[in-house]
Each structure stands twice: as structure tokens, then as C-alpha cells.
Amino acid sequence: MHDPLAALLTPEGQALLAELRDHSPADELALATRLRRDHPAALVSAALGQARLRQRAAAKFGADAARMYFTTDGVEQATRAAVAAHRAARFAALGVTRVADLCCGVGGDAVALARAGIAVLAVDRDPAAVAAARANAAALGVAELVDVRCAEVGDADISGYDAVFIDPARRIGGGAPARRIGGGAPARRIGGGAPGGRGRVFDPEAYSPPLSWAVEVAGRVSHAALKVAPGIPHEAVPDAAEAEWVSDAGDVKEAVLWFGAAPDAVSPGVRRATLLPAGATLAGRGLPDPAPGPVGRYLYEPDGAVIRAHLVAEVAEQVGGRLLDATIAYVTADDRTETPFATAYEITDVLPFHVKRLRALLRERGVGSVTVKKRGSAVEPEELRRRLKLTGPTTVSCTVFLTRVDGAPTVLLARPAGPDPAT
């Protein structure tokens, strides 16, 4: 069987997939042995592999995953459905009706665009990904809006399209594409220490295709969205682009460079943070970093997308706050103010970092469980939990922040803050 996906689309393949929908990986060996009595071994192997991929994909695609088709790389590289839907909605708000989705992978973004009523040309050079994208468009009922083609993206004719979306894979050492950008480790770590402190640095020209090519293609159409790594250095963002960092349920998922001629929807030079699923969005205004000050009653932990977009100052202004430390993205304030862009905690104790003193205080309070958060501290949360040796009931808990205050290693004990009493 040379084309496993084609075999899975046959009635026999579909029946096997239906039988495997809720299978347990622990039972896979016995299940494979039984199924091979009635079905070709290659088909059983393909069905089991696809069933495993669907289970992994459920975290990104929800109920749709059970009807979709994936490659191993496709599951890893695919955009989370909620994020793809947000991007498709932005395209629709721009008045876009036809989008060329270059480097489409298994078609998750193409499906989201089609569900927004947009006609899509989906192009990828990987035949297996293209086959999956075509099958996914059919399985999810949008095949009439999605034209899937196997080709080099540089050869695609986009002259009839008013927008492009490009999600290039990173190529390592000239070999096969690795994980698509946006899924890897951040190129720049912001808010954990000194601003601009570097971890691993990604070269946008190492993307496949390179960022410079994608930017050039963006200039040929009315609107464009280029997916890049969330850790892209701000200085690498083109002046003509609006950069949007997107988080979903608190996890930063991607950054997108938007290009376009509609100033009400795309703002060149602006840095934006968007938080899903609520869709709250915060646009930067170029505010200077707030000055650090004394620890107040409340601590605000900005969402990761806010930190990546360098918008901590905008959040501090919203809550009337200040930084705990000039190098740390924690905001403190004396009053409770609601904001969707940061999680608020009420601070109960402030003490210098000292494990024995912290252990004694927690035991005195009868605490048996801690959530450890850190920025600007070399101590690992698991190491601290082990050293605390808490003996209290796990129902008594608190949040421990390991950070710096005015340069000094500090521990803050806190609890989630209640709603703003003024609301």
C-alpha cells in the first residue's frame, strides 16, 4: 500500500478509524493483533498511526480532530484552532475574500479561513501534508472553498488573491523542515531577568522560506499575515508591520506580522497582545517602562503575550502600578484594578529569600501545597518544593513568587485576588 491516506479514505479504512476512535494506547498491541486477522497489516498500521495522531491533535483541534487527517510533523506544526479562527476573523474584518495560504501544512489555517467565508489557495511542497489538507477540507465540509495544490510556494500564482498567509517551516542544516516557527523555544526571553537578556536566538533568514522572501510577497497583495516565532527580536520586525503576539488560555502560541492598507485594522509599527479565548487585545502606545517602587498590596502577573509584546508599561498604567524591579515584568499596586491582561494576587508576606525561613513560615501557617512562580531567580520550582518538605494538608495552599525587589532576591507569598471591589 503506497498511499496510506488513500487507503484510510476507503470504506474499509473508515470503518477501522471509527473502531479505533476511543482506543487506549495501552491496548494497542492486542488490538493490532486482532484487527490484522481481518484487515491488511499495512492498513491496520496506518489506521493505528492515524488514531494516535488524532488523539494528540485533540488538544489543538477539539472535536474536529476525530474527523481530520494528520502527518507526524503536521500535528506538531499545526496552528491551534482557536488561534487560526482569530486570524481568519481578522482577515474577514479587513474585507478579504481570497487568501493564498503558503506553507499550508495539513490545512488547519485553510479550514479556519474557509469557515470565515474566505476562498483559499492552499500550497505546500510536502505531498503527504497536501493529501491531508485536501482530506481535511472535505471532512470538515469546506472543500468548495479550499483549492489545495502540491508545489513550491515560490511557484504559486497569487495574482488573483487579495491576501496571503505564510507560515514557513524552519529548516535545520538544509535538511527537511523542522517544526514550524511559533512552536519552538523563544528566541528572546523577556521579563525573566534584565530586559533584552538573550537565550537562544533565531535567525529569521533561516526560516524556510526566509522572512525576507515572505515580506517581499506580502508587498504584492493588499493584506498579509506572516507567522513568526514568539521570540522574534523586536528589532527584526519590519517597520511596515504590525506585530501581534497571541496567547490562548495563558500560553503564548505565536506571533504574526500583519501588513495592510487599512489603518483601522492594521497599524504599522504597533505592537499588540491578544488573549484568547476572550479576544481581549492591547495595543502598545510606546510608553516608557514604569519606575520600580515599594511592594504594594497586590501583584499583577502580565500575560505572556503582553510580556512578549513589551507592553508591561501599558498594563502598569491600567492598574496604577509600578515594577517590583527594573528588570522584572511583575507589577505591584496598592489598589485592586480589573484588567484582562494580567492575573492579580494579593500579597500576604514579603521576605528575603531564605529557604529555612520560608519553610518555617509555611509550616506555621499549616500550608501543605504551594504553587511556585519565578522571574529573575535561579531557583527551580521543583527544587524549592522538595526543600520545603511541607507537611500540612494539601487543601491549605498559597502561591510563592521567587523574584527580585530592587535587585535583592525576594520571596512573596500571595493568594489569588478577588474581584475589583469597585466593580
N, C-alpha and C positions, 0 to 999 in steps of 0.2 A: 504494500500500500504506500504509494509515493506521496500522496497528499492527505495527511491525517485529518485536516479540517474538512475537506470534501467528503471523506468517509463519515465524519460525525454529522454531516448535514443530511445523510440518508435516513430513511425511516428507522433502520436498524441502529444507526448511531444515535439518533434522537431518543430512541427507547432506552438505550444504555445510559445516556446522560440523565434522563428522567429518573432512572433507577438509582443512580449514584448521587442524586441531588443532596441528600442529607446523610451521606455515608460518613462513618467515623474513620479517620486515618488509621486508628489502632486496629481496625478490622480489614484493612486494605488487602493484606496478603491472602487471607482466607476468601475474601470477596473476589479477588482476581482469579484465584484457582477455580472457584465455582463458575464464574462468568465465562472462562475460557473453554468450558465444556460445550457451550452453545454458541460462542462467537469467536471470530478470528482473534488470535492473540494480539496482533498489531492494533486491531480496533479497540480491544479491551484496554490495552496500554494507553492508547490515545485518549480514550474516554476517561480513564482514571486520572491522567495528567491534566485534562481539561477541568475535571471536577475539582482537583486540588487548586488549580489557578482560580476558579470561580470562588472557592471558599476564601482564598486570600484577597480577592478583589472586592469582597463584600464590604470591607471597611471603607473602600473608596466609592463604590457604586451602589451600595444598599441592595434593595430587592432586584434591581436591574442586572446585577452580576450573575444571577442564576440563569439568565437568558443570553448572556453575552459570551464572546469567544476571545481568548487571550493567548498571547505568547508569554514566555517567561519574562522577557525584557518588557513586554507591553504592560504587565501588571505593575512592574517596578516604576515604569516611566509615566504611566497614565496620570492625568490630572484628576484630582478628586472631583466627583460630580458636582458638588456644591460650588466649588471654585470655578469650574467650567461654566456652570449656569450663570454665575455672577458676571463672568467675562462676556458671555453671549448676550446678557441683558444690556451690558454697556454698549456693545456693538449695535444692538437693536435701537437703543436710545439715540445713537448717532445717526439713525436713519439708514444704516447699512442694510442692503438686501442680498448682496452676493459677496462671499468671503472665500478666498483661497487659503486653505489650511495646509501649510507646507510643513513637512515632517509630521504627518498626522498620526503615526503610530497605529494603535488598534482602533482609533476613531472616537475616543471619548469626547474630545472637544468638538469634532464634527457633528456628533449626535446632539450635543448641547446647543450648538448653533442652529441646527435644523429644527430643534424643538422651539427655538425662539422665532421660527418662521423665516430663517435665512437660508438661501441656497448655497451649497458648499461644494467647492472643488477640493477634494482631499488627496494629497500626494505624499507618497513615501517610496523610498527605493527598496525597502525590505518586502519581498513577496509574501512572506508569512504574515507580516503586520497588515499589509494591504488586504489579504484574504480575510483576516479577522475584522478589519474595518468594514469591509463590504458586508460581511455576515452580520455584524452588529447593527449596521444601518437597517438591514432587512428585519432583524429580530426585534428591533425597537420601533419599527413602523415609520421610519423616516427615509427609506431608500429613494423615494422620488425626489428628495431634496439634496441627496448626497451623491456626487459623482466621484468615485474612488478610482485612482489611477496609480499604477506602479511605474515610477520614473524618478530620475534625479530631479530634485526640486529646482535646480538651476535651469532645467529644460522646460519647466512648466510655463504654459502660456497663460498669464494672468491679466491679459489686456481687457477682458470682459468683466473684471471684478473690481468693485469699488473699495475693497479692503483685503488685507492679508493678516493671518495669524501665523506666526512662526515659532515653533518650539524645537530648536535644534538640539541634537544629542551632543554630548561631549565625546570627542574621540581621543582615546588614550594611546599615545605612541603610534598613531597612524593606523591602528587596528580597527576592530569593529566598534560601533558606537557603544559607549558605556551608558550609565544612567542619564536620563535627560536632565538638563540643568533645572534646578529648582528642587531636586530630590536629594542632593548631596549635602555635605557639610558646608557650613557658611564660609565664605571667603574672608569675611571680616567679622570679628566678634566685637559687638558694641554693647556697652553697658555692664560688662562683667569686670572691667578694670578701667584703665586710662582710655579716654576716647581715642579711637584710631589704632588701638592696640591690635596687632595683626596675628591671626592664626594662619591657616592655610590660605594662600592667595590664588585665586583662579584667574587665568588669562582669558578674557572674553574672545580673543582671537584663536584660542584653542578649541572653541566650540565647533561643531560640525553641522551646518556651515558656520563660518566665523561671524561674530557680531557685526563687523563692518559690512559684510555682504547683506545681512538681514536689514541693517539700517538703510543701505542703498536701495533695496527692494521696497522698503517702507516709503521711500520718497517717490515711488512710481504710482502710488494709489492715494485715494483721499484719506484713508484711515488705516492704521496698522497697530497691532499689538505684538510685541516680541517678548516671549517668556525668557527670563534670565534667572541666574542663581540669586536667592535672597541675600546672599552676602556680597553681591556685586559692590565694589567700591563706588562711593558716590561720585568720585571724580571720573569714573568710567561711563557715567550716564551722559548721553549726548544732550547738548543744550536744548535741542528741539523737542526733547521727550518729556512727558510727564511720567514719573516713576511711581508705581503703586505697589506697595507691599501688602499681601493678603494673608490673613490668618483665618483658620477655621477651628472653632472650639478651643481657642487659645494657642494653637500650634501654627507657626509661620509656615505656609505652604509654598509660596512662590513670590517672585517679583515680576512685574510686567512693565515694559516701556511702551507707553502709548504715544502715537503720533497722529496728528489730525488737524483739520482746519476749523473745527467747531469750538470756539473758545469757551462756550458754556459747558462743554462736556470733557474736553481735553485741554489741559493748561500746561503748555511748555514751561519747563523749569520748575514746576511744582513737585513736591514730594508728598505722597499721600499714603495713609494707612487705612485699610478696610478690614473690618472684623466681621466674619461670618459666624453663625448663620444670621445674625440680626441685620447685617449690612451697614452698620454704622461706619461712617467714613470721616477721616480727619485730614484736612489739607494743611500743609505747612505754610507759615507766613514769615519764615526767616527770622524767628525770634532768637535772641541770644540765650545762651544757657543761663538758667537762673543761678543766683549765688547760693552756695551752701549755707545752712544755718542750723540752729539747735533742733534736736529731735522734738517733734510735736506729739500730739495725742494720736495722730493717725499716720500710717504709712500707706502709700499708694504704689502698687507694683504695675508699671505700664505693660500693656500687651506687647508681645514680641514684635508685632508688625510696627507698632509705634516706635519701638527702640530702633529697629532696622531702618525706619524712615527718618530717624533723627528728629523726632517730634516730641521728645520728652518735655521740652520747654513749653510747648503748646498745652500739654496736659497739666504741667505745673501751674500755668496761668489759669486754667479752668478751675482748679481746686484751691487756688490761692496758696500754693505751696512753694517749697524750696527743696534743694537737693540735700540729702544726708551728707554727701561728699562730692567734691567737684568732679570726681572720676567715676561715679556710680549712678546708674539710672534708677535709683529709688527716690521717690518724692515724699516729703513729710509735710504735714499741715496741722494746724491747731483745730480746724473745724472739719466736719464731715460734709463732703460735697459729692453728689452723684455724678459719675462720668462713666460712659460705656468703655472708655479707653484704658482704664486701669482698675485693678482689684484693690479694694480698700481693706485695711486691717487696723484694728485698734491696738495700740502698743500698751502693754502692761508693765514691761520691765526693760531697762537698758543697763547693760553691764559690760565691762571689758571682757574680751574673750579669755575664758579660763575654764577648762573642762570640769575640774573638780567643783568649782563654784557653781557652774551651771547645773551639774548633776545634783548638788545639794539643794539648790532652789527648786528644781523639778520634783525631787523626792518630797520635799517639804510641802509642795502643792498637791502631791498624790498623782502626778502625771504619769501615765503609763504608755502614752503614744505621742510621737512628735512628727510633724511634717517639717522637714529641713529644706530651706531655700537659701541660696547663696549667690552673692555677687561681690567680687573683689576679695574672695577668701580662697586660700589654697586647700582648705579642709574639705574632704569629700563627705557628702551627707551620710553615706553608709558607714564610713569610718566613725563619724561622730555618734551615730545611733549605737554602734557597737560599744563605744567607750562610755556612753551614758549609763548603760546597764539599768534601764528603768524597770521598776518592779510594780508600779501602780496598775490599776485596771486600765485596759486599753480604751475604755469609754471616756476616760479623762485625758484630753489631748490638748495640744497647743501647737502653734506654728513658731519655729525657731528660724530667725534670719541671721545668717552669718555674713557680715559686711564690714564696711569701714565707715566711721563717722569722723570727719575732719582728719582723715588719714590714719586713725587708730583702729585696729581690729576690734570689732564690737559685736555683741550678741543682742538682738532684740527679740523679746518674747511678745507674741501678739495672738489675737484671735480675729476671725473674720468680722468685719464691721457690719453692723446692722444698717438698714436703710437711712438715708439722709432724713433727720427729724423734721427738716423744713418741707419735705415733700409728702 
